[in-house]
Amino acid sequence: MLIDACAGLLDKDNAEECIKRETEEETGYKVTEVKKFLRHICLLDL
């Protein structure tokens, strides 16, 4: 199984605007509402 997530730099935007922009750029989906569901995200180089 592969789980992938959109990612990008904040570029002086707030986090919510960055999430919306990167999701649309990378997937084509337009996000209208952002909800926080994790406190911390750990990145592992496997």
Number of C-alpha atoms within 10 A of each C-alpha: 3 3 4 6 8 13 12 11 10 14 8 8 11 9 13 14 14 17 20 17 20 20 18 14 12 12 10 10 12 12 14 6 8 11 6 6 6 6 5 6 6 5 6 5 4 3
